């Protein structure tokens, strides 16, 4: 084999190795970008320990206590000590990522039966939209209450009278949080926020 052929083969091998090296460099660069994005996503959740108790209660199937814990979490995020102190205006800027975490936990441990996104889907399926939240459409809120088991015989039920098992109607929980002293106004503002956050 002539030295020219050997040199030509060596150059071809070097070109292949260089292309492979560039491909590996690109893959490492993409991996670095993906790791940075993952780290950024973790930063969205300010305090992962904040949700530990909710996770434990839901994993144990204790939906009644998890409902109370959901209120505690919402209060912690807003900085309010009492549910009654949380105003509809505060809900307008409630962090979407916090709602997402709470929703993810409820959905996971209820086999997709409970959670804010489930409630939003039901609300939208009966005609709810950003416009109905702005117009404070009380009829849609009543229809929603009927659908998720919060109303019976055209009357609102007390939270303690709801079913806190997996046999409860789909979308029934979390429920206690919705029992705000601002009534339908808070419900409309909260649905507006859930839809805006794409839950």
C-alpha positions as CSV (number, residue, x, y, z in Angstrom):
1,X,0.0,0.0,0.0
2,X,1.5,3.3,-1.0
3,X,2.2,6.0,1.4
4,X,-0.3,8.3,-0.4
5,X,-3.1,5.8,0.2
6,X,-2.1,5.4,3.9
7,X,-2.0,9.2,4.2
8,X,-5.4,9.5,2.5
9,X,-6.9,6.9,4.8
10,X,-5.4,8.6,7.9
11,X,-6.9,11.9,6.8
12,X,-10.3,10.3,6.3
13,X,-10.1,8.7,9.7
14,X,-9.1,12.0,11.3
15,X,-12.1,13.7,9.5
16,X,-14.5,11.1,10.9
17,X,-13.0,11.4,14.4
18,X,-13.3,15.2,14.1
19,X,-16.9,15.0,13.1
20,X,-17.6,12.5,16.0
21,X,-15.8,14.9,18.4
22,X,-17.9,17.8,17.2
23,X,-21.1,15.7,17.6
24,X,-20.1,14.8,21.2
25,X,-19.3,18.4,22.0
26,X,-22.7,19.4,20.7
27,X,-24.4,16.7,22.8
28,X,-22.5,17.9,25.9
29,X,-23.5,21.5,25.2
30,X,-27.1,20.5,24.9
31,X,-26.9,18.5,28.1
32,X,-25.4,21.5,29.8
33,X,-28.3,23.7,28.6
34,X,-30.8,21.1,29.7
35,X,-29.2,20.9,33.2
36,X,-29.3,24.6,33.5
37,X,-33.0,24.6,32.5
38,X,-33.7,21.9,35.1
39,X,-32.0,23.9,37.8
40,X,-34.0,27.0,36.8
41,X,-37.2,24.9,37.1
42,X,-36.2,23.7,40.6
43,X,-35.7,27.4,41.6
44,X,-39.3,28.0,40.7
45,X,-40.3,26.1,43.8
46,X,-39.0,28.4,46.5
47,X,-39.1,25.8,49.3
48,X,-39.6,22.2,48.4
49,X,-40.0,21.4,52.1
50,X,-43.1,23.6,52.2
51,X,-45.0,20.9,50.4
52,X,-43.8,17.9,52.3
53,X,-46.7,17.7,54.7
54,X,-49.2,18.0,51.9
55,X,-47.5,15.2,50.0
56,X,-47.5,12.9,53.1
57,X,-51.2,13.6,53.8
58,X,-52.2,12.9,50.2
59,X,-50.0,9.8,49.9
60,X,-51.8,8.5,53.1
61,X,-55.2,9.2,51.5
62,X,-56.0,11.7,54.2
63,X,-57.8,14.1,51.9
64,X,-59.6,15.9,54.8
65,X,-56.3,16.9,56.5
66,X,-54.8,17.6,53.0
67,X,-57.6,20.1,52.4
68,X,-56.7,22.0,55.5
69,X,-53.0,21.8,54.6
70,X,-53.8,23.3,51.2
71,X,-55.3,26.3,52.9
72,X,-52.2,26.6,55.1
73,X,-50.0,26.6,52.0
74,X,-52.1,29.3,50.3
75,X,-51.8,31.4,53.4
76,X,-48.1,30.9,53.6
77,X,-47.6,32.0,50.0
78,X,-49.8,35.1,50.5
79,X,-48.3,35.8,53.9
80,X,-51.8,36.0,55.5
81,X,-52.5,34.3,58.8
82,X,-56.2,33.8,58.2
83,X,-58.1,32.5,55.1
84,X,-60.5,35.4,55.6
85,X,-57.7,37.9,55.1
86,X,-56.8,36.7,51.6
87,X,-58.4,39.0,49.1
88,X,-59.5,38.4,45.5
89,X,-56.9,41.0,44.5
90,X,-54.1,38.9,46.1
91,X,-55.2,35.9,44.1
92,X,-54.7,37.9,40.8
93,X,-51.0,37.7,41.4
94,X,-50.8,34.3,43.1
95,X,-47.7,32.5,41.7
96,X,-48.6,30.0,39.0
97,X,-45.7,27.7,40.0
98,X,-47.1,27.4,43.5
99,X,-50.5,26.5,42.2
100,X,-48.9,23.9,39.8
101,X,-47.1,22.2,42.7
102,X,-50.3,21.9,44.8
103,X,-52.2,20.7,41.8
104,X,-49.6,18.1,40.8
105,X,-49.7,16.6,44.3
106,X,-53.5,16.5,44.4
107,X,-53.7,14.9,41.0
108,X,-51.0,12.3,41.6
109,X,-52.3,11.0,44.9
110,X,-56.0,11.0,43.8
111,X,-55.3,9.1,40.6
112,X,-56.3,12.2,38.6
113,X,-59.6,12.8,40.4
114,X,-58.8,15.9,42.4
115,X,-56.8,19.1,41.9
116,X,-57.1,22.6,40.6
117,X,-56.5,21.6,37.0
118,X,-59.3,19.0,37.2
119,X,-61.6,21.7,38.6
120,X,-60.6,24.2,35.9
121,X,-61.4,21.6,33.2
122,X,-64.8,21.0,34.7
123,X,-65.5,24.7,35.0
124,X,-64.6,25.2,31.3
125,X,-66.6,22.2,30.2
126,X,-69.8,23.8,31.6
127,X,-69.1,27.1,29.8
128,X,-66.7,28.8,32.2
129,X,-64.1,31.1,30.6
130,X,-62.0,34.2,31.3
131,X,-65.1,36.2,30.2
132,X,-67.4,34.5,32.7
133,X,-64.9,35.1,35.5
134,X,-64.8,38.8,34.6
135,X,-68.5,39.0,34.4
136,X,-68.9,37.2,37.7
137,X,-71.3,34.7,36.3
138,X,-72.8,33.1,39.4
139,X,-74.9,30.6,37.4
140,X,-71.8,28.9,36.2
141,X,-70.4,28.8,39.7
142,X,-73.6,27.1,40.9
143,X,-73.4,24.6,38.0
144,X,-69.8,23.9,38.9
145,X,-70.8,23.4,42.6
146,X,-73.5,20.9,41.5
147,X,-71.0,19.1,39.3
148,X,-68.3,18.6,41.9
149,X,-70.6,17.7,44.8
150,X,-70.5,20.9,46.7
151,X,-74.3,21.5,46.3
152,X,-77.3,19.3,46.9
153,X,-80.9,20.2,46.4
154,X,-79.9,23.7,45.1
155,X,-78.1,24.4,48.4
156,X,-74.4,24.7,49.2
157,X,-73.0,22.0,51.5
158,X,-70.7,22.7,54.4
159,X,-67.2,21.5,53.8
160,X,-67.4,19.0,56.7
161,X,-70.3,17.3,54.9
162,X,-68.4,16.6,51.8
163,X,-67.0,13.1,50.9
164,X,-63.3,13.0,51.6
165,X,-62.6,9.7,49.9
166,X,-61.8,8.7,46.3
167,X,-65.5,8.0,45.8
168,X,-66.2,11.8,46.0
169,X,-67.2,13.4,42.7
170,X,-64.3,14.2,40.3
171,X,-63.0,17.7,41.1
172,X,-64.5,17.8,44.6
173,X,-61.2,18.6,46.2
174,X,-59.4,20.7,47.3
175,X,-62.6,22.2,48.5
176,X,-62.3,24.1,51.8
177,X,-60.1,26.7,50.2
178,X,-62.9,27.8,47.9
179,X,-65.1,28.6,51.0
180,X,-63.9,32.2,51.1
181,X,-65.8,35.0,52.9
182,X,-65.7,36.8,49.5
183,X,-68.0,34.1,48.0
184,X,-68.5,34.0,44.3
185,X,-66.2,36.9,43.8
186,X,-63.2,34.9,45.1
187,X,-64.3,31.9,43.1
188,X,-64.3,33.9,39.9
189,X,-61.0,35.5,40.6
190,X,-59.5,32.2,41.5
191,X,-60.8,30.5,38.3
192,X,-59.4,33.5,36.4
193,X,-56.0,32.9,37.9
194,X,-56.1,29.1,37.2
195,X,-57.1,29.7,33.6
196,X,-54.4,32.4,33.2
197,X,-51.8,30.0,34.7
198,X,-53.0,27.4,32.2
199,X,-54.0,24.9,34.9
